[in-house]
Amino acid sequence: MILTKQHQTMARTLALAIATLSLGACATYDDDFARINSRLDQLDTRVQSAAQSADAANQSAQRANQRLDQIEGRVQQLETAPRRKPRG
């Protein structure tokens, strides 16, 4: 009878230890997931910022191309115009 009671006590102790370790492991994973999610949020913010910067650079380049297109006709006209004689 004593042996059976010792086994029951040992079984309860082991069950409690297993349950405690399982819950402890979940808390560790929660911390890991929280760190990963935080890192992903930081990366997402950087990507959004880079996308906005790229969009602004693209718009600036388009405006520069429009200005070049506007003066291209004038440059061609000056290049094809007859040379003026120097004074003097």
Helices and strands as residue ranges (DSSP letters): H 2-80
